Amino acid sequence: MGEPPLPPNGPSGPIDPSGPIDLNAVHASMPQGLAVVSADGVFLEANDHVLTMLGRTRDEVVGRSVLDFLHPDDSW
């Protein structure tokens, strides 16, 4: 038995198993909320699902602290 076959197309077109992975396309196509956050808790990137959950635009989220979006009763 070999490895299972790859799907014929990825988010950026045909999959080339020997080629680079387009992480931006993977990030954008995730069906879940996915964000890249710095070590000090600042949003570096957020996909559309995160923006929908927060009810904000990308410009309102990227560059701000995760703590800015917590309810005051949930912060420490």
C-alpha positions in Angstrom: 0.0 0.0 0.0 1.3 3.5 -0.8 0.4 6.9 0.5 -3.2 8.0 -0.2 -3.6 10.1 -3.3 -3.5 13.8 -3.0 -6.6 15.8 -4.0 -6.4 17.1 -7.5 -6.6 20.8 -6.5 -5.6 22.9 -3.6 -6.6 26.4 -2.7 -4.1 27.8 -5.2 -4.7 25.4 -8.0 -3.2 22.0 -8.8 -1.1 20.5 -6.0 2.6 19.9 -6.7 3.8 17.7 -3.9 7.4 18.7 -4.7 6.7 22.5 -4.7 6.3 25.1 -2.0 3.2 25.4 0.1 1.4 28.7 -0.2 0.7 29.3 3.5 -1.2 32.5 2.8 -3.7 30.5 0.7 -4.0 27.8 3.4 -4.5 30.4 6.1 -7.2 32.2 4.1 -9.0 29.0 3.2 -9.2 27.5 6.7 -12.8 26.8 7.7 -11.9 27.8 11.3 -10.8 31.0 12.8 -7.0 31.2 12.6 -4.7 34.0 13.7 -1.0 34.5 13.9 -0.1 36.2 17.2 3.3 37.5 18.3 4.9 36.3 21.5 3.7 39.4 23.3 0.1 38.8 22.2 -0.3 41.2 19.2 -2.3 40.0 16.2 0.0 39.8 13.1 -2.6 38.2 10.9 -6.2 36.9 11.1 -8.3 35.1 8.6 -11.9 36.1 7.8 -13.4 33.8 10.3 -11.6 35.5 13.2 -12.6 38.9 11.9 -16.3 37.7 11.8 -16.1 36.3 15.3 -14.7 39.6 16.5 -17.0 41.7 14.4 -14.0 43.8 13.2 -12.1 44.5 10.0 -8.5 43.4 9.4 -7.3 47.0 9.9 -9.1 47.0 13.3 -7.5 43.8 14.5 -3.9 43.5 13.1 -1.4 45.3 15.2 -3.6 45.2 18.4 -3.3 43.1 21.4 -5.4 40.0 21.9 -6.3 41.5 25.3 -8.0 44.4 23.6 -10.8 42.0 22.5 -11.4 40.3 25.9 -14.4 41.2 28.0 -13.3 43.1 31.1 -14.7 40.3 33.3 -12.4 37.8 31.4 -9.2 39.8 31.7 -6.7 39.4 34.6 
